[in-house]
Each structure stands twice: as C-alpha cells, then as structure tokens.
Amino acid sequence: MAKSRGFSIYLLKEGYDATNALREDHVLDDDVGAQGLPENASLFVLDSAPRPPWWKGYFNIEKELTQVTKGALIFIPVGDRCIALSFGHVAHNLIDSSYEYDFGLRVTLNSLDPRKLKSTDTLDPGAAKRQRTQLPIESELTLFDFDRDSTILRSLTGKVRDEHKDLFRHATGASNLRISTDVEAGELPDLCEKLLALYQSDAYKAAFPEIQNIVPVRDPAQIEALNGRVLAAFRARDPDLNITVPEIINYSDNLYVAFAGAGRGLVYDDVYIGRYFAYLDEHEVDFDRMGVEDLRRHVLVLTDENGNDRDRYSIYKSLVFDTTLEGADGDTYHLCEGNWYRVENTYIARLSTYLDPLFAASDLPAYAHASEGEYNAAVAAGDAAIACLDMQNIGPDGQSAVEPCDLLAVRDGVATFYHVKVSTLSAQLSHLFNQGVNAIELIRLEPQAVDKLEALVRDLMAGGDADALVGLVRDRKYRIVFGIVTRKDSAGRSLNLPLFSRISLMRGMKALQLMDVPGSVIFVTDQAVAAEGRKKKRKKKEVPEQPHEIQAEAAE
C-alpha cells in the first residue's frame, strides 16, 4: 500500500502566483535545487538557524540543546490559476489577500460524505466566539448543533465520498485544504486540477442545504464600497468597530498581544481596539491619512511571554464590523476575518417580524451615571420595591458564579428580571442575552439557586415587600426584560442592534419561549455626559530587546 501523506493546500486568487503572493519581508530561500518538483513549479524553503529553546536558559540546562524550524512553499500553476502547497509553519508568509478564503471549505463540502463528519469549527460573529465540536463517531451535520441562522461554518472534517477516494481519504477545509493522499510528486498537478474543479462546483448545496445563509461578497465594486465604510468607521473611532484574534487560540499557551506596522510597541495581555488606537496615537499616525492598505499592512501579533512572534494577522483581517450600502436593497453586510458577508433582505425581514413586537416602552429611569453598577444601585436606592442584584451570585455551591439579574421588581403582577447593558456592541449584547437565559434556566433547575435568590431579596429589600416578590419567583410567575442604554431612537426597534445581536436575541427569546417565560427589550435613554477618553490601566509588558523583537518601519 502506498504511503499516505498530509498536504496543506491554498488556492491563490486570480492574478497571484509565486512572484507576488509572498510578503515582502519573508525569509524563504528560493535558491534550492529539487529534482522531483512538478513541471513549472516554484519552491521556497524555510531553513532557520539552530537555536536553544527558551527553557534551556530558564533552567540553566548545561547540555547543548538546539531546535530548528523547517518548512516549504511550493507554487504549482493550474491553468490561469496557481495553487500553493505549504509544509511546516510557513503559510503566514503568504499575503493575506493573495488566496481564496473559502477554498478549503468549499472543496470539503463538495467532497465529504455528509453522513461521515467528524469535526466542525464554527464562528459566531456577533460574539466573535469560535467553537470546535468533535464527535467520537461519524455523524451528520445536525448532530453538531450547527445553527444555520447565526453561525458561519469555518472548517469541516470528515471522510470523503467514494468517488473521490482515489484522490484523498480524509479532508479538513477552512481557508486552506488539509488532505491525506498517496499521490506522487508528479501527480500533484492533476490533483490540483481536480481540487480546483471541486472548488468551482455548487454540488454541495444539495448535500448541505441552507448551510450558508450568510454568503460571502465577491463583487469587487461592492467590496471597495464596503471597505470605504469600514475606513470611515476607523477614522471616526466608531464604537461599533471591534478587533479580535481571527483564529481559535489556545490560551494555555500563555500568549500576549502586540501591534506592528507603525513602529516598536508594547505587549499586552488582551485584545482591544482601544489598544490599537493608543498604539497609533503613540506613534503620531494621522488617522485621516490611513487607508485600507495600511490596515492590511499593520498587524496584530500573538507573542509568547518573551515577546517572540507566534502568529501574525493583519489588522484588517482582525476587524469586526456591520454596515449597509446605499442602493443595495437594504442588505446587511458583516466584516469578519477580512471578508465581507451579505445577509438577504428576506432574512432581515424575518428577524424584524419576530423581534419588533418584543420591544416595549421603557419603565426604567434615564441613564445619567458613570457606570452600569452605579446606575443599578441608584435605581434600587430610589425605589424600595426594587432589589439591586448586580454582581450578586445565585450559583450552587462549588459551581461558577451566576448573576440572577441587575434589578428585580414586581411589575404588572409578575417578578421582572431586568438585565441592563450600556452598549449596543454586538459581543456585549450577545453576552447580555445569554446571561439572562442562563440565569432563568438555573432558577428553574436548581432549588438552591432559588433559595439563594430569596436570601438576597430579603436582605436587600428589608424595607420593601420581599414576600410578594419571593412568592412570585417560587410560583414561576416571572419575565425577562433586557434594558439597553443607548442614544438611538427607540422607534428603530430591532434595527438599532447589530445583525448578529439580533440573531442572538432571537435565539435567546426562543429559548425563553420554550421555558414559557415572557421576554421583552427596552431602550433606556442615555443622558450621561460623554467623558474624555483615557487609557485604562492594564497589565503591560515591554517588548524585550532581542533580535526577534517586534519592529516595523514607521507608517507612511
């Protein structure tokens, strides 16, 4: 039996090949002889010098220990396109915009047996949440709890259909395609041609119907217009513009974050777009002169504790943003991982039809405070019938803390759990909706949670009617109200929320509906005076003075 080997494969976009697909600062060597390369293929090799691992000096190990990094990129022309094969950790030397982001996923969808799936990687853009789901047996997609309405399928792993087993046996698809195959070097061009044909096929729509309700934008004119919208949001420091690491990362690796592109920078322990703005301010970068290419050139860098680069992502690829386009039939567009996605009018209309009736007039006072906590405390202090449960815990002993709500009161004859958030940011609102649903689930399932809630209510409402409130909770006569503090016009209802917040809200409201718990949303008027921006005190770490320190030329 021929030996099966693993390949990581990228399809370059039209106009890209070995001459222009690599980053200008790559350190790959193209002066390497190879007798077994396919015809017209180009080879680039990473051959790093030996150096000791960091833990050798950490423990003062006397034995001579070194490690090296090896890798290669091979570019194979396929008609008027070009495919890149990556071996080792060298694919980051490709320019982000040089390859098709959906190549691996589409080839996988077109080649896998839909009944023999093993693993999925999904992205919830609203919360920037990445999730990997693996099953011990081969299964259909429905068993992976894949939500076609709210998540983007980023990667899929499974066994291929019988008609493709002569090409490869197993496949994992994301931006790149990972396959296991026994083809010889001389057969690679033929394999690449068949992979390109699989990429161009729409057969997957029959095997995986409605798997891509959120579809990618391909029209260059639309992409240019959308990039103009995100650039305007960037220059205005729009609070709806966010930044995140565009990959599933292992936090146990003790990773840190830095920025590069405008000069030397600090290393931080979290990802926050305010950090990037501060980085640019520190280097006196003129925001009005910044363009999309600058956002592509600047990078978010994941480092280890010594400041050594682990992974690099362009700032543009790390941005998360929702917007619309004039004259585009009202469709909503979402920027995620450097790619734009469009959601059709019919789906937006379906969201509005379900959500708009759930919005109600606010019965809470206007917000004119410095923080959510201060507001919640003030509302409770002004009404003895309201209990402030902000930062309180009803989680059972030995389990994670669970906040029941921010404010609890009797309204219209039922116990009303208010969850308040000063923001219309997608990630924060998704957290708010999930928090409300999780708290009610806990109250319904754990008697100890109800006991703890009663103790809190009686303690906090010593001067009010705690008996009535406790009785309603124990009789399960309650409802959820999500209070969103905003300056937006309440007449906008669900359209005031980012796309994926609406999707998260619909999911949460349906979960409450299954528990027979009414839910609604109110907009609390924001009357707070805008405070001057200031840099928060966060743990920071200077980049060490080493040859591999993060450095870059000053921005133009």
PyMOL commands that set and color helices and strands:
alter all, ss='L'
color gray80, all
select helices_A, chain A and resi 54-58+91-93+96-98+103-111+141-144+162-164+185-199+204-207+220-235+251-253+273-282+287-289+292-297+315-318+345-358+372-381+426-445+447-460+466-474+490-496+499-514
alter helices_A, ss='H'
color red, helices_A
select strands_A, chain A and resi 5-11+42-47+70-78+81-87+112-124+129-139+152-160+170-173+177-181+215-216+242-243+256-260+267-268+299-303+309-314+319-324+332-336+339-343+359-360+386-388+407-411+414-421+478-486+519-525+540-541
alter strands_A, ss='S'
color yellow, strands_A
deselect
rebuild
show_as cartoon
